[in-house]
Amino acid sequence: MNPDPLWSMITYLFNILGMLICLGGLSLAHYSRHLWPGRIIAGAGFLLAASPTLYGLVAG
């Protein structure tokens, strides 16, 4: 079985989930009371969304 379609599907999944987590973190960071937890969640979402691209740069 060729893994390319599966890899493409996983890439889209990571991108969409990462963007949603990042937007949730940025929305949480909008309130001054939850500034740092929101920034940490937004950063984690960004890393999740960028992980397929970063993996391709490092492994390829």
Backbone bond lengths (Angstrom), bond angles and torsions (degrees), N, CA, C in turn:
res aa  C-N    CA-C-N  psi(-1)  N-CA   C-N-CA  omega(-1)  CA-C   N-CA-C  phi
1 M - - - 1.451 - - 1.527 109.12 -
2 N 1.290 115.78 134.48 1.456 122.08 179.23 1.539 109.36 -78.02
3 P 1.345 118.74 123.70 1.471 120.09 -176.30 1.523 114.45 -80.62
4 D 1.327 118.89 -3.12 1.466 120.47 -176.66 1.531 113.84 -61.61
5 P 1.348 120.91 -45.58 1.473 118.95 177.97 1.531 112.58 -63.64
6 L 1.324 115.95 -36.97 1.465 119.27 178.72 1.527 110.42 -66.52
7 W 1.331 116.96 -41.72 1.468 120.61 179.07 1.525 110.79 -63.72
8 S 1.334 117.44 -39.38 1.463 120.79 177.99 1.521 111.27 -63.81
9 M 1.318 116.66 -40.31 1.459 120.59 179.51 1.531 110.51 -66.62
10 I 1.325 117.14 -42.76 1.460 120.70 178.92 1.528 110.60 -65.26
11 T 1.321 117.29 -37.38 1.465 121.04 178.04 1.520 111.12 -61.52
12 Y 1.329 117.01 -46.90 1.469 120.03 178.09 1.526 111.05 -62.83
13 L 1.318 117.04 -39.57 1.465 120.71 179.03 1.525 110.89 -61.84
14 F 1.347 116.58 -46.89 1.465 119.78 178.35 1.519 111.32 -63.13
15 N 1.324 117.87 -40.28 1.471 120.74 179.91 1.522 111.63 -63.53
16 I 1.314 117.48 -46.58 1.467 120.55 -177.41 1.523 110.77 -68.68
17 L 1.336 117.31 -46.20 1.463 119.13 178.72 1.526 111.40 -63.04
18 G 1.318 116.70 -41.42 1.463 119.83 179.38 1.517 112.40 -63.65
19 M 1.331 116.70 -41.10 1.467 119.35 178.18 1.523 111.26 -65.04
20 L 1.334 117.69 -40.28 1.465 120.14 178.87 1.527 111.20 -65.51
21 I 1.323 116.81 -42.20 1.466 120.23 178.27 1.527 110.19 -65.59
22 C 1.316 116.90 -40.51 1.464 120.98 178.58 1.532 111.14 -63.24
23 L 1.317 117.05 -44.52 1.466 119.97 177.93 1.523 111.44 -64.23
24 G 1.324 117.60 -38.71 1.458 120.34 176.17 1.516 111.84 -63.44
25 G 1.322 116.69 -41.73 1.463 120.33 177.69 1.513 112.31 -65.85
26 L 1.329 116.95 -40.14 1.459 119.47 177.84 1.527 111.63 -67.33
27 S 1.317 116.63 -35.87 1.468 119.61 175.90 1.523 110.66 -65.86
28 L 1.323 116.27 -39.00 1.462 120.36 177.94 1.529 110.42 -67.93
29 A 1.321 117.58 -38.23 1.466 121.32 -179.74 1.525 112.09 -72.20
30 H 1.322 117.20 -13.53 1.455 120.42 178.74 1.533 111.03 -63.40
31 Y 1.318 116.88 -29.97 1.459 121.47 177.81 1.522 108.41 -89.12
32 S 1.315 117.04 133.17 1.462 121.18 -173.82 1.529 112.16 -65.30
33 R 1.319 118.15 -25.05 1.459 120.73 -178.78 1.528 111.81 -70.11
34 H 1.334 117.11 -30.41 1.464 121.94 -177.46 1.533 111.22 -114.46
35 L 1.311 116.68 39.92 1.458 120.20 -173.50 1.528 111.79 -67.14
36 W 1.329 118.23 -54.91 1.460 120.21 -175.15 1.522 113.69 -70.17
37 P 1.334 119.86 -43.70 1.472 117.61 176.30 1.530 112.19 -60.34
38 G 1.321 117.14 -36.95 1.456 120.69 178.65 1.516 112.08 -65.54
39 R 1.330 116.47 -40.81 1.467 119.98 178.34 1.524 111.24 -66.17
40 I 1.322 117.13 -39.00 1.462 120.72 179.17 1.527 110.10 -66.06
41 I 1.326 117.40 -43.05 1.467 121.17 178.42 1.525 110.13 -65.00
42 A 1.329 117.40 -40.67 1.471 120.67 178.32 1.525 110.75 -64.19
43 G 1.321 117.28 -41.14 1.460 120.56 177.43 1.519 112.41 -64.54
44 A 1.328 116.53 -39.89 1.468 120.18 177.63 1.527 110.75 -65.78
45 G 1.322 116.87 -39.07 1.461 120.08 177.04 1.510 112.18 -65.22
46 F 1.331 116.11 -38.73 1.463 119.47 177.20 1.523 110.93 -63.95
47 L 1.337 116.40 -43.68 1.462 119.43 178.85 1.526 111.59 -64.27
48 L 1.330 116.69 -36.89 1.462 119.94 177.17 1.521 110.62 -65.27
49 A 1.327 116.98 -42.27 1.463 120.18 -179.86 1.527 111.36 -69.09
50 A 1.322 117.23 -33.35 1.460 120.75 -177.69 1.523 113.13 -89.57
51 S 1.325 118.02 -6.98 1.461 120.11 -174.14 1.529 114.06 -60.74
52 P 1.334 121.98 -40.08 1.479 118.41 177.20 1.529 112.58 -63.13
53 T 1.324 117.01 -37.70 1.458 120.26 178.99 1.526 110.41 -69.82
54 L 1.325 116.52 -43.50 1.460 119.94 178.47 1.522 111.39 -64.24
55 Y 1.328 117.12 -37.97 1.462 120.79 177.11 1.527 110.38 -63.66
56 G 1.324 116.74 -41.16 1.448 120.63 178.24 1.526 112.56 -64.26
57 L 1.332 116.92 -35.21 1.465 120.64 178.15 1.528 111.92 -71.47
58 V 1.334 115.96 -40.82 1.457 120.32 -175.96 1.531 111.41 -78.52
59 A 1.330 117.17 -45.96 1.463 120.99 -174.87 1.515 112.58 -82.16
60 G 1.308 117.19 -25.29 1.455 119.33 -173.92 1.445 111.53 -96.16
